[in-house]
C-alpha cells in the first residue's frame, strides 16, 4: 500500500477536491450518508474529524466500525449506524457536511429517490454543504434505454435511477439550496455518466 493510499484510502476525487479547497475543514461534523465500507472517510478519521456514517448494509457498517476503531481509537461505534438514508436516526441539522457518493442512483423509483434526497438533506445544518455524486443521463442521453420513470438501462448493462440537469436544478431550488459549484459531469466512454452536485443549505431568512 502506498503512503497516499494509506492516508486517503480510495477517496472520491470530488470529495478530495472539497478538502483541498478548505470546504471540509477540521472541527466540522461530517456525515457520510450511504458510507459503504468507508472509502471517503479514511483521511477524516485519521485527521481527527468528527465523523459519522449510515448504511443499510450491516456488513459494511461492521467493517467501518473496525476501521474507525483502528484509525480513531475511542470513537463510539454508534457514530456508524445500520439504517437507510431515508430514515436515518441522526437529528435534524446534525452535520456541517454530508457526503452522498454513488448512492442516490440506486433508488427504485421516484418515491424512494425523493425520500433518499430529503433524508440526506434533513441532517444537514443550515449553511452546511452537501457533496453528492450520482449517475445521470447528461452526455449519454442517446445511449441509455428507459425502463420506466427515471429508471434506465445503461450501456454497461446496469440499471440506475438517472437524473438530469433540469431535475438537479429543480431540486436545488425546492430544497432551499444554492449551488457551490457548477454541475460537473464525467462521461465514461459512452458507458455511464456521473454528475457531481455540490449544494449549500441556505440560512433561513430573518423576518424584520
N, C-alpha and C positions, 0 to 999 in steps of 0.2 A: 504494500500500500504506500503511495506517495505521501509526502508531508501535507500537500494541499488536500488530497482526498481525506486524509485523516482529520484535518482541521475543519473542512467544509462538508464532507460527505458528498452525496450526489445531489447537491442543491440545485434547484431550478435556476437557470441563468437569470431569469427575470426577477426572482426573489433576491438573488445576489446583487443585481443592479440597484435595487432599492436600498440594500445595505450600503453599497458603495456611495450612494447619493445622500446618505445620512438620514433617510426617512424611517429606517428601523434602527433606533438608537438605544444605547444602554439605558436602563431604567424603565423602558416600555414593557408593558404586558402584551405578550404575543400569543395568539391562539391559532393553531393550525386546525382548521375545520375540514376533516377528512384527511387526517395526517398519514394514513397508511403506516409504513414502517418507520416514518420519521425522517425521511431523507432531507427535508427542508429545515430541520431544527438542530442538526448536529452542531453547527457553529454557535447557534444561540445558546444551547445547553453548555457548551464548553466555555462560553464567554460570560456566563452568569446572568443571562436574561431570565425574566420571569416567564416561563414557557408553559403552555397548556396545549392539549390536543384532544380531539374526539374522532372516533372512527367506529363504524358499525361492526368491524371485524375483530372479534376477541383476540385472535392470534396476533394481529398487528399491534393491538394495544399492549399485549404482553411483551412483545419484542421492544416496543418503545419504552415501556417501563424499565426493562432490563438495561437498555441503552442509557436511559436517564440516570439510573442508579450508579452507572459507571462514570458518566461524564459530569453529572451534577449531584454528587452524594448529598443526601439529606433532603432532596426534593421529594415531596409527597407523591406517592403513586396515584393519589386522587387527582393530580393535575391532568392525568390522561384517562379518558373515560370511554367506555364501550357504549356508544349511542349514536343514533342517526343525527345528521346535522339539522334535520327539520325539527328535532325535539331535543336539542342539547340542554343539559341541566345548568349550564353556566348562566349567570344573571344577565339581565338586560344591561347594555352599555358596559360590558365587562372588560373588553380588551382595547388597547391602543391600536393594535394592528391585527387584522385577521387575514390569514393566508388560506386560499382555496385553490389548490393546484391540481388540475386534471381530475376534478370531482363532479362538477355540475353536469357534465355531458353524459353522466350515467343515469340521469333522470329517465324514468319510463314514459312520462307524458307531461303535458303542461301543468297539471295539478301538482305533481311531485316536484317539477322544476321550480314552480313558484314557492312551494314550501321550503325547498332547499335554499333558495336565494334569500327568502325572508328570515329563515332560521339563522343563516350566516350573518345577515345584516343586523339582526336584533342584538347580537352580542357585541357589536362594535360601538365604541363610545362616540358621541358627537365630536367631530374634529378628527376622528380616527381614520385609518386608511385600510381599505380592502385591496389586497393584491390577488387578483383572480386570473387564472389561465384555464381556458376551456375550448373545446372543439367548436368550429364554426364552418359555415358554408363559404366564407369570404375567400375569393380566389379560386374556389373549386366548384362554383355553382353548377357547372355543366358536367361535373364528374361524379356527383352523388345522386342516389336514387331515393326518392321519398317513399317511406313505408307507410307513414300515417302521421298527421300533425307535423311536428318538428323532428320526428324520428326518421333518420336516413341510414341507408347502407352506404358505406364509404368504399372507394375502390380497393382498399386493402381487405375488404370482406367484413369488417367490423360494423356494428350498428351503434349509433350515437344520437343523442339529442343535440341538434345543432342550432346555434344562434346565428344571427347576422348583425350587421352594424345598426340597422334600424331598431332591432329589439334591444340591443345593449344601450342605445341612446335613450329609448323609451324607459327602460328600467332605471337608468341613472336619474332621470327626472322624477319618476314615480317614487323612488326610494328617498328622494331628498338628498341626492349626492351631486358631486361635481367631478369631472374627470381631472385627475392629476397629470396624466399623460395622454396623448392621443392613443387611440386603439392601435395596437401593433400586432400584426399577423404574420406568422411563419407558415408557408406552404411547403410541404414535404413532397416534392416531385410528383404532384398531381395525385397523391395518395391520401393525404389528410391535411387539415388546416387547423392551426392552434392560434387563438387570439388572446392577447393579454389585455385585461381590463383593470385599470388602477383607478380607484374612486375614493374620494374623501367624503365622509358623512358630514354634511354641513351642520353648523351650530344652529340651534333654534333662534329664530328672530325675536328679539325683545320688543315687547309692546310698550309704547310710551303711555 
